[in-house]
Amino acid sequence: MDTIEAIDCCHINITVPAGQHDSYLDRKFNYSVVLQGICTSQKIYTNIFVGFPCAAHDSKISNIQTLIKTV
């Protein structure tokens, strides 16, 4: 079984949807969504998730990923 070498998130700047400014405002005052990537020790991506509003905490995104994987 492969071991997970890296799990990380970054922000991708977007044009904010109308009426949802607060949800997408990040700590640097940009509007963005979160990209989360998981790769193996061989540098192969096993999971990529894009789309959470940047106001969501990393731990919430990881929990949702576990849920999605289970379903």
N, C-alpha and C positions, 0 to 999 in steps of 0.2 A: 504494500500500500504506500502511495506517495505521501510525503509530509507536506503540509502547507508551508511554503517559504515566505509568502507575503500576503497580507490583506491590507488594503489601503483605500482611501477615498480622496477625491479631488473635486474641485468645483469647475463647472463649465458655464461660462457667461451666456445669458439668454436675453431675449426681448421678453419682458415680463407680461404674462397674461393680464388682460384688463381686470381690475378689481382685486388682484391678488398680490399686490406689491409687498405686503408684510411677510408673506409666506416665503418669498424667494429672495429676500434681502439677506446677504451674507455678512459676516463680521467685518469685511472690508468695504461694506456699503455698495457692493455690486449685486446685480440680480443674476442668480445662477441656480443650476440643478447639480445634484451630487452624482458623481461616477464612482462606483466601487468596483475594484478588481481583486480577484483572488488568483494566485498562480502557484504552481508546484515548485519544488526545488530544481526542476529541469527548465524553469522559466516558461512553462506552458500555462496559458490562461485557462482556468477551468470554469470561471464564472465572471461575467461582467454584468453589472446592473447600472442603468442610467435612468434618472427621472425624478428622484425624490427632491422636493423643494429644499433648498440649502438650509432652511431654518431647522430641518430635522437633524437630531443628534446622531452621530455615527453609530451608537449602540442601538438606536431604533432601527436604522437601516439594516444592521447585521441581524437583528431579531426577525425582521420581515423576510430577509433572505432565507433564514432557516425555515420559516413557515412556508415560503414558496417552494423550497426544495422538498419539503415533506409532502405537499399536495401533489 
